[in-house]
């Protein structure tokens, strides 16, 4: 045997274990600075029991700290999803709405396949979003004020977490309501339109379409000279009547459509009046007045349009007269 073989065999004998033992992976996560001076357990099972007892005693801040230590020290243990869920419940009980929502989000992002009661977690996030939406801020000044737009980011996250959740249409509807209450009408219109596209059979779809029409009408009133806003509002009203023929909102929508048609008829009638005042443009004025009669037969402008057409046609049929000769005045002498 060579000298090198003797050295290898000797090294193997020295490092070989006396007894065979199974290979065990020891998980070593990271701790937390808040638990630096706190008592720590040796296993995740013991830490979970320890933190749970603290929670049941009502010592919520310490329980939160001990749950967080468990999640970070043993992130792959079977107790980690339980501790992450418990953290959200503890923070919610303390009234820390934003931290509680983020704790539930951490649970969904990291343990969605291992957690229990997924819908219950979404329900907790929904309750947090509703509280944020209805919370009054700066109560010392005239009773405070609501700022529902702060809840939009929570509601949108809930939709991303559970687009097929049973309450997802309601969440999408609340997004539109928050934007509408904040007078962000274009954003509200987008949210309501998305609800009708994703959840057309939802019980919130009809109310969303009605609110969308309300937002469009408010924008039209804000920009009365915008033909685009007028066309968008008319289109939305037509779509609503076709989609929901038996809706309780139909009488109001029909009244709105009639007023909008009157606005369009008046705009066309005013255009005809402009050409009627322009020299040598009576033909254009007649064309626009006839368009008012054909396109808006029930308009209040019909009698005036007919009267002007008759006046202009009479003017066109009148024989042309020679221009009278105007005598030239004598020039004034200088000096």
Secondary structure, DSSP 4 states (H G I P E B T S, - for coil): --HHHHHHHHHHHHHS-SS-----PPP-----GGGTTS---SSHHHHHHHHHHHHHTT-HHHHHHHHHHHHHHSTTSTTHHHHHHHHHHHHHHHT-HHHHHHHHHHHHHHHTTT-S-HHHHHHHHHHHHHHHHH-EE-TTTTT-EE-GGGGHHHHHHHHHH-TTSTTHHHHHHHHHHHHHHTT-HHHHHHHHHHHHHH-TTSTTHHHHHHHHHHHHHHHHHHTTT-HHHHHHHHHHHHHHHHH-TT-TTHHHHHHHHHHHHHHHHHHHHHHHHHHHHSTT-HHHHHHHHHHHHHH-TT-TTHHHHHHHHHHHHHHHHSPP-PPPPPPPPPPPPP-
